[in-house]
Amino acid sequence: MAMTATGGVVEYEVKDHIALARLNRPEQMNAQNIEMRKALVQTWHNIDTDPEVWVAILTGNGKAFSAGHDLKEQATAEELRTDPGTHGVYAGLMSITKPVLAAINGPCLAQGAGVALLSDIRIAADDAVFGWPQVKRGISSVSGPAILCRVVPENIAFEYLFTGEFITAQEALRWGLINRVCPKAEVLDQTFALARKILENAPLAVRSIKEAHLRTKNVNQIEAFALGEAMAKLANQSEDAKEGLAAFAEKRPPVWKGR
């Protein structure tokens, strides 16, 4: 199965239970205009609702992952009316209950960095840089204070947010912003390899773990235990759970069906 998002500003295809979404404005370093934000929101919906998708990968076409918000866009009033905005892009991405991996192939800035940091696992090219340079343009940031400050210690986040300086891939690895660094030519291959490793496991169990995390983030520990246990019980009643136990007893690889 394959499909292309509206306007082609996000290329989207599904193969072997892996969805691949490519930000596709390479001449603009994949800067996010209204058309792309609308396409991204639709892409998040496709990933989360398609039963054939078990894992998703995000990347950018060309030399950048995403340079962030398109500051040169001259939108009409009608276009602005239908803009899901930064909030819509972020809210949709962080509500996906399946694993989302980011293959960060180059510069990853501002709104682009926000998208990357809201993915679950991040693999970056050795020449990738991360940054929130908005203060150099006299504007503020959403993802910096709302996302970066929750991923790294506040004093570290503020140094980069207040100066607008970039974070190298090695620095990002040191601060836990990314999982690993690899040569640029290997970024997508390594991300696919990790996605296929995830696919070796039962998709409903994997999805249950992520959904439990999302649902317990803002509750106390006791409530988190109860919610987590309830969700685990549902996953443990699935066909895949029965298959996993049978395969273990019979000493054979399991065959997952996602139900």
Backbone as numpy.savetxt, mean C-alpha at the origin, in Angstrom:
# Nx Ny Nz CAx CAy CAz Cx Cy Cz
-7.52 -12.60 -15.53 -8.37 -11.40 -15.53 -7.49 -10.16 -15.53
-7.85 -9.15 -16.29 -7.10 -7.90 -16.30 -8.06 -6.75 -16.54
-7.75 -5.60 -15.99 -8.56 -4.42 -16.27 -7.68 -3.18 -16.16
-8.08 -2.14 -16.86 -7.35 -0.88 -16.81 -8.23 0.18 -16.16
-7.67 0.95 -15.25 -8.45 1.98 -14.56 -8.78 3.12 -15.51
-9.79 3.89 -15.14 -10.26 5.01 -15.96 -9.12 5.92 -16.38
-9.02 6.18 -17.68 -8.04 7.13 -18.18 -6.64 6.58 -18.31
-6.39 5.40 -17.80 -5.07 4.82 -17.89 -4.04 5.44 -16.98
-4.42 6.32 -16.07 -3.45 6.93 -15.16 -3.06 5.96 -14.04
-3.82 4.90 -13.90 -3.43 3.77 -13.04 -3.66 2.51 -13.86
-2.59 1.82 -14.17 -2.71 0.54 -14.88 -2.95 -0.55 -13.85
-3.90 -1.43 -14.14 -4.30 -2.43 -13.15 -4.53 -3.76 -13.83
-3.92 -4.79 -13.28 -4.14 -6.13 -13.80 -4.06 -7.14 -12.67
-4.71 -8.28 -12.86 -4.70 -9.35 -11.88 -4.26 -10.63 -12.57
-3.28 -11.29 -11.98 -2.80 -12.56 -12.52 -2.34 -13.43 -11.37
-2.80 -14.67 -11.35 -2.39 -15.64 -10.33 -2.60 -15.09 -8.93
-3.73 -14.46 -8.72 -4.15 -13.93 -7.41 -3.35 -12.73 -6.93
-2.52 -12.14 -7.80 -1.77 -10.94 -7.44 -2.27 -9.78 -8.29
-2.73 -8.72 -7.66 -3.10 -7.50 -8.37 -1.89 -6.59 -8.44
-1.64 -6.06 -9.63 -0.54 -5.11 -9.83 -1.13 -3.78 -10.27
-0.91 -2.75 -9.48 -1.38 -1.40 -9.80 -0.17 -0.51 -10.04
-0.09 0.09 -11.24 1.03 0.95 -11.59 0.53 2.39 -11.76
1.07 3.31 -10.98 0.79 4.72 -11.20 1.40 5.09 -12.54
0.61 5.72 -13.42 1.02 5.83 -14.82 0.93 7.26 -15.37
1.70 8.14 -14.75 1.95 9.46 -15.33 3.47 9.69 -15.29
4.21 8.86 -16.00 5.67 8.90 -15.86 6.30 10.23 -16.21
5.73 10.97 -17.19 6.31 12.26 -17.56 6.19 13.27 -16.43
5.20 13.08 -15.56 5.01 13.96 -14.40 5.48 13.30 -13.11
6.36 12.29 -13.24 6.85 11.53 -12.08 5.71 10.98 -11.24
4.62 10.60 -11.94 3.45 10.02 -11.30 2.83 10.92 -10.23
2.93 12.23 -10.47 2.24 13.17 -9.59 0.74 12.89 -9.64
0.09 13.01 -8.51 -1.31 12.62 -8.40 -2.24 13.81 -8.66
-2.90 13.77 -9.81 -3.92 14.77 -10.11 -5.29 14.19 -9.75
-6.33 14.93 -10.02 -7.67 14.48 -9.65 -8.02 13.17 -10.36
-7.68 13.08 -11.64 -7.97 11.86 -12.38 -7.30 10.64 -11.73
-6.04 10.80 -11.32 -5.36 9.68 -10.68 -5.95 9.36 -9.32
-6.31 10.38 -8.55 -6.90 10.10 -7.23 -8.20 9.32 -7.38
-9.02 9.68 -8.36 -10.26 8.94 -8.61 -9.95 7.51 -9.02
-8.94 7.34 -9.88 -8.56 6.00 -10.33 -8.02 5.17 -9.17
-7.26 5.79 -8.28 -6.72 5.06 -7.13 -7.83 4.59 -6.20
-8.80 5.45 -5.95 -9.92 5.06 -5.09 -10.65 3.86 -5.69
-10.85 3.88 -7.02 -11.49 2.74 -7.68 -10.61 1.49 -7.60
-9.30 1.68 -7.72 -8.37 0.56 -7.63 -8.42 -0.08 -6.25
-8.45 0.74 -5.20 -8.56 0.17 -3.84 -9.82 -0.68 -3.72
-10.92 -0.19 -4.29 -12.18 -0.93 -4.24 -12.05 -2.26 -4.99
-11.41 -2.21 -6.16 -11.24 -3.44 -6.94 -10.42 -4.47 -6.16
-9.35 -4.03 -5.55 -8.49 -4.94 -4.80 -9.27 -5.59 -3.66
-10.00 -4.79 -2.92 -10.64 -5.30 -1.71 -11.85 -6.18 -1.99
-12.52 -5.96 -3.11 -13.77 -6.68 -3.36 -13.63 -7.84 -4.33
-12.54 -7.93 -5.06 -12.38 -9.00 -6.04 -11.88 -10.26 -5.33
-12.67 -11.35 -5.32 -12.22 -12.57 -4.64 -11.01 -13.23 -5.29
-10.70 -12.85 -6.52 -9.52 -13.40 -7.19 -8.23 -12.74 -6.73
-8.34 -11.62 -6.06 -7.15 -10.91 -5.56 -6.87 -11.34 -4.13
-5.69 -11.88 -3.91 -5.28 -12.28 -2.57 -4.17 -11.39 -2.03
-3.39 -10.81 -2.92 -2.30 -9.90 -2.55 -2.24 -8.80 -3.61
-1.86 -7.58 -3.23 -1.74 -6.48 -4.19 -0.35 -5.86 -4.10
0.12 -5.37 -5.26 1.40 -4.68 -5.35 1.16 -3.31 -5.98
1.75 -2.27 -5.39 1.70 -0.92 -5.93 3.09 -0.52 -6.39
3.18 0.13 -7.55 4.46 0.65 -8.02 4.19 1.80 -8.97
5.25 2.40 -9.48 5.11 3.50 -10.42 5.78 3.18 -11.74
5.21 3.66 -12.83 5.86 3.56 -14.13 6.89 4.68 -14.27
7.97 4.39 -14.97 9.00 5.40 -15.16 9.98 5.43 -14.01
10.59 6.58 -13.78 11.69 6.67 -12.81 11.25 6.96 -11.39
9.97 7.26 -11.17 9.50 7.62 -9.84 8.37 6.71 -9.38
8.25 6.55 -8.06 7.06 5.93 -7.50 5.92 6.95 -7.58
6.12 8.08 -6.95 5.18 9.20 -7.08 5.78 10.44 -6.45
5.71 11.55 -7.18 6.24 12.82 -6.68 5.23 13.54 -5.78
4.08 12.92 -5.55 3.10 13.53 -4.66 1.99 14.24 -5.41
1.41 15.23 -4.79 0.31 16.01 -5.35 0.78 16.78 -6.58
-0.04 16.79 -7.63 0.29 17.55 -8.84 0.04 19.04 -8.58
1.11 19.77 -8.32 0.97 21.19 -7.97 0.70 22.07 -9.18
0.83 21.50 -10.38 0.62 22.29 -11.59 -0.79 22.13 -12.16
-1.57 21.27 -11.59 -2.91 21.01 -12.13 -3.80 22.25 -12.00
-4.49 22.58 -13.07 -5.48 23.66 -13.08 -6.86 23.02 -13.24
-7.48 22.70 -12.14 -8.74 21.96 -12.17 -9.93 22.89 -12.31
-10.96 22.40 -13.00 -12.20 23.15 -13.11 -13.03 22.95 -11.85
-14.06 23.73 -11.71 -14.93 23.61 -10.55 -15.60 22.23 -10.51
-15.98 21.73 -11.68 -16.61 20.41 -11.74 -15.63 19.32 -11.34
-14.38 19.43 -11.80 -13.36 18.45 -11.42 -13.10 18.48 -9.93
-13.06 19.67 -9.36 -12.84 19.78 -7.93 -14.00 19.17 -7.13
-15.20 19.30 -7.69 -16.38 18.76 -7.01 -16.31 17.24 -6.89
-15.70 16.58 -7.87 -15.65 15.11 -7.86 -14.32 14.57 -7.33
-13.45 15.43 -6.85 -12.15 15.02 -6.35 -12.31 14.30 -5.00
-11.88 13.03 -4.90 -11.96 12.35 -3.60 -11.00 12.92 -2.57
-10.02 13.69 -3.06 -9.07 14.34 -2.16 -8.06 13.38 -1.56
-7.10 13.95 -0.87 -6.10 13.15 -0.19 -6.75 12.19 0.80
-7.74 12.70 1.53 -8.43 11.87 2.52 -9.04 10.63 1.88
-9.69 10.80 0.72 -10.31 9.66 0.05 -9.30 8.61 -0.37
-8.16 9.07 -0.89 -7.11 8.13 -1.31 -6.58 7.37 -0.11
-6.26 8.09 0.95 -5.68 7.44 2.13 -6.69 6.53 2.84
-7.91 7.01 3.00 -8.92 6.23 3.72 -9.23 4.94 2.97
-9.31 5.02 1.64 -9.58 3.82 0.86 -8.46 2.82 0.95
-7.22 3.28 0.89 -6.07 2.38 0.94 -5.96 1.70 2.29
-6.13 2.47 3.35 -5.92 1.89 4.68 -7.09 1.01 5.12
-8.17 0.96 4.33 -9.28 0.08 4.67 -9.21 -1.25 3.94
-8.24 -1.43 3.04 -8.11 -2.69 2.32 -7.71 -3.79 3.30
-8.42 -4.91 3.26 -8.19 -5.98 4.23 -7.32 -7.10 3.67
-6.64 -6.84 2.57 -5.70 -7.81 1.99 -4.30 -7.22 2.03
-3.27 -8.05 1.99 -1.90 -7.52 2.02 -1.63 -6.62 0.81
-1.07 -5.45 1.07 -0.68 -4.50 0.02 0.81 -4.24 0.14
1.54 -4.54 -0.92 2.99 -4.36 -0.94 3.33 -3.20 -1.86
4.30 -2.39 -1.47 4.75 -1.28 -2.30 6.14 -1.59 -2.85
6.26 -1.55 -4.18 7.55 -1.67 -4.85 7.98 -0.26 -5.21
8.81 0.33 -4.38 9.15 1.75 -4.49 10.35 1.89 -5.41
10.07 2.23 -6.65 11.06 2.18 -7.72 11.84 3.48 -7.91
11.55 4.50 -7.12 12.24 5.77 -7.27 11.71 6.78 -6.28
11.86 8.09 -6.57 11.41 9.13 -5.64 9.98 8.90 -5.16
9.79 9.09 -3.86 8.52 8.80 -3.21 8.25 9.96 -2.26
7.48 10.94 -2.73 7.40 12.21 -2.03 5.96 12.58 -1.66
5.82 13.27 -0.54 4.56 13.88 -0.14 3.40 12.88 -0.23
2.40 13.18 -1.04 1.25 12.29 -1.15 1.66 10.90 -1.65
2.71 10.84 -2.47 3.23 9.54 -2.89 3.80 8.76 -1.73
4.50 9.45 -0.84 5.04 8.79 0.36 3.91 8.35 1.27
2.85 9.12 1.33 1.69 8.73 2.13 1.10 7.41 1.64
0.97 7.27 0.31 0.46 6.03 -0.26 1.40 4.87 0.09
2.70 5.10 -0.06 3.66 4.04 0.24 3.60 3.61 1.70
3.54 4.59 2.61 3.57 4.27 4.04 2.28 3.61 4.51
1.20 3.74 3.76 -0.04 3.07 4.12 -0.12 1.66 3.56
0.87 1.26 2.77 0.94 -0.13 2.35 1.51 -0.95 3.52
1.40 -2.26 3.43 1.75 -3.12 4.56 3.23 -3.48 4.59
3.82 -3.67 3.43 5.23 -4.05 3.32 5.83 -3.22 2.21
7.04 -2.68 2.43 7.63 -1.75 1.47 9.05 -2.18 1.09
9.28 -2.34 -0.21 10.60 -2.68 -0.74 11.02 -1.53 -1.64
12.21 -0.99 -1.40 12.62 0.22 -2.11 13.91 0.01 -2.90
13.99 0.73 -4.02 15.22 0.76 -4.80 16.30 1.48 -4.02
17.56 1.10 -4.28 18.66 1.71 -3.52 18.83 3.20 -3.81
18.25 3.69 -4.93 18.35 5.12 -5.21 17.05 5.86 -4.90
16.10 5.19 -4.26 14.84 5.85 -3.89 15.09 6.86 -2.78
14.31 7.94 -2.81 14.33 8.90 -1.71 12.89 9.16 -1.27
12.75 9.48 -0.02 11.45 9.80 0.57 11.51 11.23 1.09
10.39 11.92 1.02 10.44 13.27 1.54 9.10 13.97 1.54
9.05 14.99 2.36 7.88 15.87 2.48 8.39 17.30 2.32
8.66 17.72 1.08 9.29 19.03 0.85 8.31 20.20 0.78
7.07 19.97 1.25 6.05 21.01 1.09 6.46 22.35 1.70
7.16 22.31 2.84 7.51 23.56 3.49 8.40 24.43 2.61
9.11 23.83 1.69 9.94 24.60 0.76 9.11 25.34 -0.28
7.83 24.96 -0.38 6.91 25.60 -1.32 5.86 26.45 -0.61
6.01 26.57 0.70 5.08 27.39 1.47 3.76 26.72 1.76
3.71 25.40 1.64 2.46 24.68 1.90 2.68 23.63 2.98
1.58 23.12 3.51 1.65 22.15 4.59 1.48 20.73 4.06
1.42 19.77 4.97 1.37 18.35 4.61 0.27 17.65 5.38
-0.31 16.63 4.74 -1.27 15.76 5.41 -0.56 14.49 5.90
0.13 13.82 4.98 0.72 12.53 5.32 1.90 12.65 6.27
2.60 13.79 6.26 3.73 13.95 7.17 3.30 13.86 8.63
2.47 14.80 9.09 2.05 14.74 10.50 1.11 13.59 10.81
0.29 13.18 9.83 -0.73 12.15 10.11 -0.21 10.73 9.96
0.84 10.54 9.15 1.34 9.17 8.91 2.78 9.02 9.36
3.69 9.86 8.84 5.11 9.72 9.18 5.33 9.78 10.68
4.65 10.70 11.35 4.84 10.87 12.81 4.36 9.65 13.60
3.59 8.78 12.96 3.14 7.56 13.63 4.01 6.36 13.29
4.90 6.53 12.32 5.75 5.42 11.88 7.13 5.51 12.51
7.65 6.72 12.66 8.97 6.91 13.28 8.81 7.81 14.50
9.81 7.87 15.38 9.72 8.79 16.52 9.45 10.22 16.05
8.67 10.94 16.82 8.25 12.28 16.41 9.43 13.20 16.13
10.47 13.12 16.94 11.59 14.04 16.74 12.28 13.76 15.40
12.32 12.51 14.98 12.90 12.16 13.69 12.01 12.68 12.57
10.70 12.43 12.70 9.76 12.90 11.69 9.82 14.42 11.55
9.84 15.12 12.68 9.82 16.58 12.62 11.08 17.14 11.97
12.21 16.50 12.15 13.42 16.99 11.51 13.25 17.03 9.99
12.70 15.96 9.43 12.50 15.91 7.99 11.33 16.80 7.55
10.27 16.86 8.34 9.11 17.67 7.96 9.42 19.16 8.05
10.17 19.57 9.06 10.47 20.99 9.25 11.53 21.50 8.28
12.44 20.61 7.85 13.51 21.03 6.93 13.17 20.76 5.47
12.27 19.81 5.23 11.95 19.42 3.85 13.04 18.59 3.20
14.02 18.15 3.97 15.11 17.35 3.42 14.65 15.93 3.11
15.33 15.30 2.16 14.96 13.96 1.74 15.56 12.90 2.66
14.93 11.73 2.68 15.39 10.56 3.41 15.90 9.55 2.39
17.13 9.15 2.49 17.66 8.16 1.55 17.06 6.78 1.85
17.21 5.87 0.90 16.69 4.52 1.11 17.34 3.86 2.32
18.64 4.06 2.50 19.32 3.45 3.64 18.85 4.06 4.96
18.61 5.37 4.97 18.06 6.00 6.18 16.65 5.50 6.45
15.87 5.35 5.38 14.50 4.85 5.53 14.49 3.45 6.12
15.45 2.63 5.69 15.56 1.27 6.23 15.92 1.33 7.71
16.84 2.21 8.05 17.27 2.33 9.45 16.12 2.75 10.35
15.24 3.63 9.86 14.13 4.11 10.69 12.89 3.23 10.59
12.96 2.15 9.83 11.82 1.24 9.75 10.72 1.69 8.80
11.02 2.68 7.94 10.02 3.11 6.96 9.81 2.06 5.89
10.85 1.27 5.62 10.77 0.24 4.59 11.30 -1.07 5.16
10.98 -2.17 4.47 11.41 -3.49 4.92 12.78 -3.88 4.40
13.08 -3.47 3.16 14.37 -3.82 2.58 14.71 -2.89 1.43
16.00 -2.86 1.10 16.52 -2.10 -0.03 17.15 -3.07 -1.00
16.97 -2.83 -2.29 17.57 -3.71 -3.30 17.93 -2.88 -4.52
18.73 -3.44 -5.43 19.04 -2.72 -6.67 17.76 -2.35 -7.42
17.77 -1.20 -8.05 16.57 -0.69 -8.72 15.95 -1.72 -9.67
16.81 -2.42 -10.41 16.32 -3.37 -11.41 15.61 -4.57 -10.79
15.78 -4.77 -9.47 15.22 -5.94 -8.82 13.99 -5.64 -7.97
13.59 -4.38 -7.90 12.52 -3.99 -6.97 11.23 -4.76 -7.22
10.76 -4.75 -8.45 9.50 -5.41 -8.73 9.62 -6.92 -8.61
10.73 -7.49 -9.07 10.93 -8.93 -8.95 10.95 -9.38 -7.49
11.64 -8.62 -6.65 11.69 -9.00 -5.24 10.32 -8.85 -4.57
9.56 -7.85 -5.00 8.23 -7.65 -4.42 7.30 -8.78 -4.86
7.38 -9.18 -6.11 6.58 -10.32 -6.58 6.98 -11.60 -5.85
8.28 -11.77 -5.62 8.73 -12.96 -4.90 8.13 -13.02 -3.51
8.08 -11.88 -2.84 7.47 -11.83 -1.51 5.97 -12.07 -1.59
5.32 -11.51 -2.60 3.88 -11.73 -2.78 3.59 -13.22 -2.97
4.41 -13.89 -3.78 4.20 -15.32 -4.00 4.45 -16.12 -2.72
5.36 -15.66 -1.88 5.58 -16.32 -0.60 4.35 -16.19 0.29
3.72 -15.02 0.27 2.48 -14.83 1.02 1.39 -15.76 0.49
1.36 -15.95 -0.84 0.35 -16.80 -1.46 0.49 -18.27 -1.08
1.61 -18.66 -0.51 1.77 -20.03 -0.06 0.88 -20.31 1.15
0.36 -19.26 1.76 -0.46 -19.39 2.96 -1.94 -19.16 2.63
-2.79 -19.61 3.54 -4.24 -19.51 3.31 -4.67 -18.06 3.23
-5.30 -17.65 2.12 -5.66 -16.23 1.95 -6.63 -15.71 2.99
-7.58 -16.53 3.42 -8.53 -16.06 4.41 -7.87 -15.85 5.77
-6.90 -16.72 6.10 -6.18 -16.55 7.36 -5.34 -15.28 7.33
-4.67 -15.05 6.20 -3.87 -13.83 6.05 -4.76 -12.61 6.14
-5.89 -12.66 5.43 -6.80 -11.51 5.44 -7.37 -11.29 6.83
-7.66 -12.37 7.55 -8.19 -12.25 8.90 -7.21 -11.53 9.83
-5.92 -11.83 9.65 -4.90 -11.18 10.49 -4.87 -9.69 10.22
-4.91 -9.30 8.94 -4.88 -7.87 8.65 -6.16 -7.17 9.11
-7.29 -7.81 8.87 -8.55 -7.19 9.27 -8.64 -7.06 10.79
-8.14 -8.06 11.50 -8.13 -7.97 12.96 -7.26 -6.80 13.42
-6.14 -6.62 12.76 -5.27 -5.48 13.09 -6.00 -4.16 12.87
-6.66 -4.03 11.71 -7.36 -2.78 11.40 -8.47 -2.51 12.41
-9.18 -3.55 12.81 -10.34 -3.37 13.69 -9.94 -3.19 15.15
-8.71 -3.57 15.51 -8.30 -3.45 16.91 -7.32 -2.31 17.17
-7.01 -1.53 16.15 -6.02 -0.45 16.31 -6.44 0.59 17.34
-7.73 0.86 17.42 -8.19 1.97 18.26 -9.04 1.51 19.45
-8.82 0.26 19.87 -9.54 -0.22 21.05 -8.51 -0.65 22.09
-8.98 -0.83 23.34 -8.04 -1.24 24.38 -7.64 -2.70 24.20
-6.64 -3.13 24.94 -6.06 -4.46 24.74 -7.07 -5.57 24.97
-7.93 -5.43 25.99 -8.92 -6.47 26.29 -9.91 -6.61 25.14
-10.41 -5.47 24.64 -11.32 -5.52 23.50 -10.63 -6.09 22.27
-9.34 -5.79 22.12 -8.59 -6.31 20.97 -8.50 -7.83 21.02
-8.30 -8.37 22.21 -8.25 -9.84 22.35 -9.58 -10.45 21.91
-10.69 -9.86 22.36 -12.00 -10.41 22.05 -12.29 -10.33 20.55
-12.00 -9.17 19.96 -12.23 -9.03 18.52 -11.35 -9.99 17.73
-10.08 -10.06 18.12 -9.16 -10.95 17.42 -9.59 -12.40 17.50
-10.05 -12.82 18.68 -10.49 -14.20 18.84 -11.73 -14.49 18.00
-12.67 -13.54 17.97 -13.89 -13.74 17.18 -13.56 -13.87 15.69
-12.65 -13.06 15.21 -12.29 -13.11 13.79 -11.50 -14.38 13.48
-10.64 -14.80 14.40 -9.89 -16.04 14.19 -10.83 -17.24 14.12
-11.87 -17.24 14.94 -12.83 -18.35 14.92 -13.52 -18.45 13.57
-13.86 -17.30 12.98 -14.49 -17.32 11.66 -13.55 -17.92 10.62
-12.29 -17.47 10.64 -11.32 -17.99 9.67 -11.07 -19.47 9.89
-11.10 -19.90 11.14 -10.81 -21.29 11.46 -11.93 -22.24 11.07
-13.09 -21.70 10.68 -14.21 -22.52 10.24 -14.26 -22.65 8.71
-13.31 -22.06 8.02 -13.33 -22.04 6.56 -12.90 -23.38 5.97
-13.20 -23.55 4.68 -12.74 -24.73 3.96 -11.22 -24.80 3.95
-10.60 -23.63 3.81 -9.14 -23.59 3.78 -8.54 -24.08 5.10
-9.18 -23.77 6.21 -8.67 -24.23 7.50 -8.72 -25.75 7.57
-9.80 -26.33 7.09 -9.91 -27.79 7.06 -8.85 -28.38 6.13
-8.64 -27.73 4.98 -7.63 -28.18 4.04 -6.24 -28.10 4.63
-5.96 -27.04 5.35 -4.64 -26.88 5.94 -4.33 -27.98 6.94
-5.31 -28.32 7.78 -5.10 -29.37 8.77 -4.98 -30.73 8.10
-5.80 -30.96 7.06 -5.73 -32.23 6.33 -4.38 -32.39 5.64
-3.91 -31.31 5.01 -2.63 -31.36 4.32 -1.48 -31.62 5.31
-1.59 -31.02 6.49 -0.57 -31.24 7.52 -0.54 -32.72 7.94
-1.74 -33.28 8.16 -1.82 -34.68 8.59 -1.34 -35.63 7.49
-1.62 -35.27 6.25 -1.27 -36.13 5.12 0.11 -35.84 4.55
0.82 -34.88 5.16 2.17 -34.51 4.74 2.25 -34.15 3.25
1.35 -33.24 2.85 1.31 -32.75 1.47 1.09 -31.25 1.46
1.44 -30.59 0.37 1.16 -29.14 0.29 -0.34 -28.88 0.24
-0.82 -27.86 0.94 -2.25 -27.53 0.88 -2.62 -26.88 -0.45
-3.88 -27.02 -0.81 -4.42 -26.36 -2.00 -5.47 -25.37 -1.53
-5.14 -24.09 -1.56 -6.04 -23.07 -1.02 -7.09 -22.66 -2.06
-8.29 -22.39 -1.59 -9.38 -21.97 -2.46 -9.92 -20.59 -2.10
-9.51 -20.06 -0.98 -9.99 -18.75 -0.58 -11.42 -18.77 -0.09
-11.82 -19.89 0.49 -13.17 -19.95 1.06 -13.21 -20.96 2.22
